[in-house]
Amino acid sequence: MIKFYCNRLLFSTHNKKGGEKMKVGDVASLRTGLVLSRKQASVNDEKYINYKQLTLKSISSEGVIISEDIENFKSKEQLKEDYFTQKDDVVIRLSHPYTAVLIDETTKGILIPSHFVVVRCDKTKLNPGYLQWLINTDKVRNKISLSTSTNSLGTIRPAFFSDFEIDEISLYNQIKLAEINKLAKKELELLTELKEQKQKYFNALTNKIQKEMRKKK
């Protein structure tokens, strides 16, 4: 239902605007993450700096950072702030399934490796939450897959996202779409949590019944 509403809102706004497009690179700055091997401390280095580092595993297919899968990285020197996640960054995986995550207060300050591209939006023109939602739609993911069809590794060039054209809709409607997506994700998380709790309850209940049945024998 929420997915239908988002698509309907986007379609109606697109018609009113007359189908104008804008390139992401015109309303945001993009850069790839750090090539870790260039800065990694060797086993013989006595001095190094510890950083928290994103990994492919730490990005779920739903667009959430899994804190348990964030790894440590030992750097031989202090790294530039640009290589770390900042609030409202959109970090996109450059390999399948090309998931985009939106960075908030709880996930800022994490080192971004080179298998991700980070997009920093001009928030007067492009809402980060809207961009994240858009990248994670089936339509855009299919378009990315088509662009990598000749690449045996299935990786997408960072320049793809700079040249990527999106519907030029009002900032108000961008924010509205982003908020709807955020609510939908929260609802799905709660449903998943409820499902897990129910499963634990039923497992405990069946175990209790089985124990009582054994005692009666």
N, C-alpha and C positions, 0 to 999 in steps of 0.2 A: 504493500500500500504506500509506504513512504517512498520507495523507489519510483513508483508510478507518479507520485506527486512531484518529486524532484524533476523527473523528465518532462512532466506537463508544464511546470513553471519555466524550465529552460526553453521549451519549445515555444511557449506563448511570448516570452520575452524576446526570443530570437526573431519572431515574426514582427514584433513591434519595432524592433531596431532596424529591420530591413536586411538582416543577415550580415552585418559588419563583423569582421574578424580582427584579432590582434595577435601578434607574435609574443610568446612568453618572454623572449629575449629583449623585447622593447619595453617591457614593464617589470622586469626582474633581472637580477644579476645571477649568473650561474657559474659554478666551478666544480671540478671533480675533487674527490677526497685525496688524501695524502698517499703517496706510494710508500708504504711502511718500511720496505727494505732499505730505503735511503736513510732513514732516521733510527732504525732499530739498534739498540745497544748490543754489543757482542758479549759472549759469555765471560770474556776476560775483563770487561769494563767494570771498574769498581764503583764508578759514579754513574748514575742514571736517574731518570725521572719516570715515575709510574703514572700512566694515564689509563682511563677507562676507554675502551674501544668498541665501536659497533662491529658486528659480524653479520654475515648473511643469515645465520640462524636467529639472531636477535631481532629480526624484523618478521613479524607474522604476516601471513597472507591477507589478514583483515586490516593491516595497516596500523599495528600496535607494536611498540618496542617491548620485548620480553627481557626484563631486567636480569633474570637468571642466566641469560645467554650472552650478556655483555662480558667481554674479556679484558684482561690487563695487557697493557703494552708498555714495554720498557724502552724509553727513548734516550739516545745518547746526548740530547740537548733539548732546551726548551723550545716548544713548538708555537707557531703563530696562532693567534686566536681564531683566524679565519678557518682553520681546519677543525674547529670544534662546533658542535651543534649550538645554535642560538634560538631563543624563543621565537616562534613563528616561522622557523625554517621549514621548508618542505624537502625532505631527504628521499631520493628515489633510487631504488635498486636498479643497476644497469643490466642485470640478468633476469631471466624468467623467475618469478611472475611479474617483475617490474613494479613492485609495490611501492607506494608513496606513503610516508609517515609525516605527521605534523608534530613538530617539536613544541613542548610546553615547558613550564617551570620545572617539572620533575625529570625531564629528559635532556635538559641543556647541559653543555659542558662535556659532551662525549666526543671522542676523537672519531673523525669520519675517514675511513679508508678509501682507496681509489676505485673500489667497485660500487661506489655510490656517487651520485651527483647531488649537490645541494643547491636549492633555488631560494633566493632571498628576494621577496616581492616588494615592489613599491606599493605599499598598502593604501595609497590614495587611488590606485588604479586596479590592483589585483589583490583579492583576499586570499591569504594562504590556505585557509580551510576549504575554500571553493576549489582551488587548484588541486589540493590533495584529493578531494572527492572526485574531481573530473578525471585525474590520472588513474584512479582505481576503478573507474567504470569499465564494464565489459567492452564497450565500443572502443575506448581509447587503448585498452590492453590488446585488443585484436589488431588495431592499427599498428601498434608497436611490434607485435609478432610478425606482421606482414613485412615490416621494415627490416627485420632480422632474418628473413627467410633464406637469404643467401649466406648467412653467417653460421658456420658449423657450431660455434660456441653459444649462439643465441643471445649474444650481448648487443646492446644498443649503444650507438655513439652518443655522447653527451650533447653534441650539437643538435641531435634530433629534438631535444626539449627546448633548445634556444629558438629553433625555427618552427616549433610546433604552434599552430594557429588554433585559437579558441574563440568561442562566441563572445563578442564584446557586449556584455550585459551590464546593467547598472550595478554599482558597488552595493547598493541596498539589497538587490536580489542575489548577488554573490554571497553576502553575509547570511541571508535567509537560507539559501541552499546549504551553506556550511553548517549552520545551526541545526537544520533538519537532519543532516548526516551525523552530526555529533550525538543528537538525541537517539537516533536509530542505533548507533554503535553501542551507546550506553544501555539501551533496552536489550540488545542482543547479549551483552556481557552479563546483565542481570538474569536473563533467561538461561544462559549457560551455567551460571553459578547456581541457580535454582535447580536445574537438571542434575548437577553434580551432588547437591545436598540431598535431593530426593533419592538418587541412586545409593548414596551412603546409608540413608534411612532404611530403604528396602533391603539392602544387603544385611544391615544389622538386625532387621526384623526377621528375615528368613533364617539367619544364623541362630537367633534366639529360639525360634520355633523348632529348628532341627535339634538343638541341645535339649529342649524340653521333651521332644519325642524320644530321644535316646534314653533319657532318664526313666521314662515310662516302660521301656522294654525290660 
